[in-house]
Amino acid sequence: MAKLGLSARIAALKLLDGVLFERRPLSDMTDAGSDILRKLTGSERARAQSLAISTLKHLEPIDMLLDFYLKKDPPLRARHILRLCAAELFVDGISPHAAIDSAVNLAKLSRNTAHLSGLINAVCRKLNTEGREHWVEHPTQQLPYYLRSVILKDHGEDAVKLMEKAHVKSAPLDITVKDPADVPELVSLLDAEAIGLDSLRLHKAGQVSALPGFAEGAWWVQDFAASLPAKCFDDLEGKAVLDLCAAPGGKTLQLTAKGADVTAMDLSKHRLARVHENLKRTGLTAKVVTADVLTWKPGVEYDAILLDAPCSATGTIRRHPDLPFLKDKDMLKSLVQLQEEMLQYAFRWLKPGGQLVYSTCSLLQQEGEDQIARFLERNKQAVVDPIDPNRLDVPAEWVSVQGYLRTLPSYWADIGGLDGFFVARLNKKTG
């Protein structure tokens, strides 16, 4: 592990620095064109990402323990090296000799930390011998204060603790099946369990592209919660439907599979490439448009519109443990303003009598319930159309008294949880 791991640990160190110092998303640093991972073997890439994720998920208790042994705060790179070593010792269960030796070697690689190799060696050894007695295995990813305080206000202490517990666990792989009639066969082929009406949860994922039915386009990867917004519409057969912020295309595929005439729009041409790929693989068709919601002029009105708006993505922290360290209050304010503007534009393009589904993968009420409340105050033509949990095959408690759907990462914890989502369905009055 030590020889395999040094290159992987160097990459993990860069990933950690990218998230915590440069505020770069892990996904940007680990995609196919990443300079950080490009020269690594497959196993080294996997180890680098796994180590960075383990460290981020347990950063709070790791830092608390490190501060116990540090008389003063070391340079950031040195702290990152210590963080990685602590994660290996206490979370990943790596051999103490390999973890400590690698931490010292990492320090020696840079002139900014070479002079601290002795300190790093001493602290890492203290962690291994004394630290185990003080390490409290936190089965949670503790959220930064600014974020935790907001979620605490919205959902309460008990709910937040359950969410944090869910965040530290690995997210299962869910898929949406194109033809519900194929569900029984795919359950057997994929060693999966059916959840909801046309979704499966796989017990073992493996390489997605090698799984039965993938190449044939029989299904696509989509968290169960992410599949719910598109299921909230009434019959869409032959209807003109606009899917806003469509990439990477899961909801577009759902809407098209329902027989809708779909226009899928997104600002990012790069991200829309995934939509084209998924449409081709599944044999489904949709019109794909690269445009900005705030400047686009469609020239027509639509029977139904799905706005899966840009948001804080706090409902997906279990998949993206870097997210809490990338956002701040100012970014949240700008996102809420953008959602408000997008809602206004989208509603104008809706035919009288049409349905608009608004969704965010956010845990924050200001991006969900509060956003819709403000919209209804300003738009007297809009009325809430309560979502029926029975039609979605979900527990009734997931739908509020106002008729909004709200999922939390702690829901279905016994089978792996799910992403946090907010969904509202609105109708446009005809008169």
Beta strands, then each sheet from edge to edge (+ up, - down):
strand 1: 173-177
strand 2: 192-195
strand 3: 199-202
strand 4: 219-221
strand 5: 240-244
strand 6: 261-266
strand 7: 287-290
strand 8: 302-308
strand 9: 350-360
strand 10: 382-384
strand 11: 405-407
strand 12: 421-428
sheet 1: 2+ 3- 1+ 4-
sheet 2: 7+ 6+ 5+ 8+ 9+ 12- 10+
sheet 3: 7+ 6+ 5+ 8+ 9+ 12- 11+
end
